[in-house]
Amino acid sequence: MYQNSGCVCGDAPQCFSALTFRPAPSDYVLDTGDATLLLWRSSKLDRSGPPARLIINAKPGRRGGFALENLFESMFVVVDEQS
């Protein structure tokens, strides 16, 4: 997963395959507590440092974009973020 700072989907996380995702030099991985899920985050989102807690939910719908979740007519949203 990747949370970017803009583009088509704003700051909503997107899901990419490991073969298609290319992180930028300033992107970093958040600790998800699950070694099978990597959550990359754009450092451009961190004006006051990385979040202490980040909750991501999925809901029905479709965003304009190229992420894998569009294949399943669902999208990821940030429910709660606290620094």
GIMO-V405708 format. One record per residue. PHI is phi as a letter, one per 40 degrees, with the letter a starting at -180 (none if undefined). PSI is psi in whole degrees, 0 to 359 (none if undefined). OMEGA is omega in radians with two decimals (999 if undefined). Layout:
phi:PHI psi:PSI omega:OMEGA
phi:PHI psi:PSI omega:OMEGA
This chain:
phi:none psi:154 omega:-3.13
phi:a psi:129 omega:3.04
phi:b psi:114 omega:-3.06
phi:b psi:175 omega:-3.12
phi:b psi:17 omega:3.13
phi:i psi:213 omega:-3.14
phi:g psi:212 omega:-3.02
phi:c psi:319 omega:-3.01
phi:b psi:15 omega:-3.13
phi:g psi:227 omega:-3.14
phi:b psi:14 omega:3.10
phi:c psi:135 omega:3.11
phi:c psi:148 omega:3.08
phi:b psi:156 omega:-3.12
phi:b psi:126 omega:3.13
phi:b psi:154 omega:3.02
phi:c psi:155 omega:-3.14
phi:c psi:333 omega:-3.12
phi:c psi:335 omega:-3.07
phi:b psi:343 omega:-3.08
phi:c psi:131 omega:3.09
phi:b psi:102 omega:-3.12
phi:c psi:151 omega:3.04
phi:c psi:160 omega:3.14
phi:d psi:331 omega:-3.12
phi:c psi:359 omega:3.08
phi:c psi:154 omega:-3.14
phi:a psi:165 omega:-3.12
phi:b psi:131 omega:3.03
phi:c psi:149 omega:3.07
phi:c psi:115 omega:-3.13
phi:c psi:349 omega:-3.07
phi:g psi:4 omega:-3.12
phi:b psi:111 omega:-3.07
phi:c psi:344 omega:-3.13
phi:c psi:351 omega:-3.13
phi:b psi:118 omega:3.06
phi:b psi:128 omega:3.07
phi:b psi:104 omega:3.08
phi:c psi:147 omega:-3.11
phi:b psi:140 omega:3.07
phi:c psi:130 omega:3.13
phi:c psi:345 omega:3.10
phi:c psi:341 omega:3.12
phi:c psi:348 omega:-2.95
phi:b psi:67 omega:3.11
phi:c psi:325 omega:3.14
phi:b psi:26 omega:3.14
phi:h psi:168 omega:-3.14
phi:c psi:155 omega:-3.12
phi:c psi:146 omega:3.03
phi:c psi:327 omega:3.14
phi:a psi:137 omega:3.13
phi:b psi:119 omega:-3.14
phi:b psi:126 omega:-3.13
phi:b psi:133 omega:-3.14
phi:b psi:163 omega:3.05
phi:b psi:144 omega:3.09
phi:a psi:159 omega:3.11
phi:c psi:147 omega:3.11
phi:i psi:181 omega:-3.09
phi:a psi:131 omega:3.02
phi:b psi:156 omega:3.02
phi:c psi:124 omega:-3.13
phi:i psi:188 omega:-3.04
phi:b psi:13 omega:-3.08
phi:c psi:159 omega:-3.07
phi:c psi:331 omega:-3.09
phi:c psi:339 omega:3.10
phi:c psi:336 omega:3.09
phi:c psi:337 omega:-3.06
phi:b psi:13 omega:3.14
phi:f psi:45 omega:3.08
phi:b psi:164 omega:3.13
phi:a psi:155 omega:3.10
phi:c psi:142 omega:3.08
phi:b psi:148 omega:3.04
phi:c psi:119 omega:-3.09
phi:c psi:317 omega:-3.04
phi:a psi:132 omega:3.10
phi:b psi:126 omega:3.11
phi:b psi:135 omega:3.11
phi:c psi:none omega:999
